[in-house]
Amino acid sequence: MKKTISLILLSLVLASCAVTRKIENDNIEIRFLDEYVLPSDIEIENTIVGGLSGIDYQNGKYYLVSDQSSNPRIYIANIDLDENKIQNFEIEQLITVKKSNEFKDKVLDLEAIRYNRQKGDFIVTSEGLIDDGKDPGIYSISILGETYNSFSIPEYFKAKDEQKPRNNGVFEGITESSDKKAYWVAMESPLEKDGSKPKIFPSRAHIRITKFDKLTGLPLKQFAYKLDGIAKLPINYFAVNGATEILAYAQDKFLILERSYSAGYGSHGNTVKIFEVDASQATNTLELDELKGQDYKIADKKLLFNFKSVKKQLTNEIIDNIEGMCLGPKLENGKQSLILVSDNNFNSFAEQINQIILMEINFKNL
């Protein structure tokens, strides 16, 4: 028993070095405002609303993507904000994503969405299904739901490459670049030969974040970003941490959302944080087939917000599996809103909720 206790204490000490705890908000300040939870049984056109893994806001509308690969779909919704509160959430349209012959063999496990203002359609990311040899991808989807184009991804992201992407750990977040000419796409987990998955103790968990030209779909540049470690010692065997969303707010500067999950805590296994990231001095790693053993500079990161600080203001003190993030409309005080959404995994693992979070974000030094 003493040996077991000692190992647990050692893990907790090591964990204190593996995760970022200090809030640094000299440049950006984030304030929690409100939460709205969708009913668990809400249906649109005979489909359960769930798996909400990405959100975007344009022209007064919200666009959300569901990651149910057997029935990939996009929702167009309205979110009514008043007096710093979410007064109502209403889905007005369901778009069923369809695959043409060119994409019939692709697995569309959609994880993020951005509205393409130039064409009035969508850019989405998909993790594919690595264990079945199905590649991840970045796709264009029309307003009618037709998948009609894909970006050109480097070989090391492909399922059968020697680098071996991790299943359920590839393209997770996407954001339009600050100059509106490209998209940055973030992985959730490191490639197997780039580094280990995050641990409860410090590890070299570096993911690649890649810039793709909006018109040609070709990769332009890339930087490496170090994930935090696992936030809690899992009671059961499974634990994970990954980047779930990215937002560019200036040239080479981003907000990155990280979600850590440790099994055995029921609905309270998630730890969710928002980081300020500066990649202006990071090495371009695009041409490196393998990061391990290479000399390169990673992006700088600072912790802006830890949802643990507001858990008592959330439903049943649950910080759920938050995966989507976008800038929303201006608030009544003129400040910028930030909207986040959780993926409830259709309650496959534990009792989870479709959680929408409203925050205020203040960029102090833009």
Secondary structure as GFF3:
##gff-version 3
##sequence-region A 1 366
A	DSSP	alpha_helix	2	18	.	.	.	ID=ss1
A	DSSP	beta_strand	28	38	.	.	.	ID=ss2
A	DSSP	beta_strand	43	44	.	.	.	ID=ss3
A	DSSP	beta_strand	47	48	.	.	.	ID=ss4
A	DSSP	beta_strand	52	58	.	.	.	ID=ss5
A	DSSP	beta_strand	61	66	.	.	.	ID=ss6
A	DSSP	beta_strand	73	82	.	.	.	ID=ss7
A	DSSP	beta_strand	85	96	.	.	.	ID=ss8
A	DSSP	beta_strand	98	99	.	.	.	ID=ss9
A	DSSP	three_ten_helix	101	103	.	.	.	ID=ss10
A	DSSP	beta_strand	110	116	.	.	.	ID=ss11
A	DSSP	beta_strand	121	126	.	.	.	ID=ss12
A	DSSP	three_ten_helix	130	132	.	.	.	ID=ss13
A	DSSP	beta_strand	137	141	.	.	.	ID=ss14
A	DSSP	beta_strand	146	150	.	.	.	ID=ss15
A	DSSP	three_ten_helix	155	157	.	.	.	ID=ss16
A	DSSP	beta_strand	171	176	.	.	.	ID=ss17
A	DSSP	beta_strand	182	187	.	.	.	ID=ss18
A	DSSP	beta_strand	206	213	.	.	.	ID=ss19
A	DSSP	beta_strand	219	226	.	.	.	ID=ss20
A	DSSP	beta_strand	239	250	.	.	.	ID=ss21
A	DSSP	beta_strand	253	262	.	.	.	ID=ss22
A	DSSP	three_ten_helix	266	268	.	.	.	ID=ss23
A	DSSP	beta_strand	270	278	.	.	.	ID=ss24
A	DSSP	beta_strand	300	306	.	.	.	ID=ss25
A	DSSP	three_ten_helix	307	313	.	.	.	ID=ss26
A	DSSP	three_ten_helix	315	317	.	.	.	ID=ss27
A	DSSP	beta_strand	322	330	.	.	.	ID=ss28
A	DSSP	beta_strand	336	342	.	.	.	ID=ss29
A	DSSP	three_ten_helix	345	347	.	.	.	ID=ss30
A	DSSP	beta_strand	354	363	.	.	.	ID=ss31
###
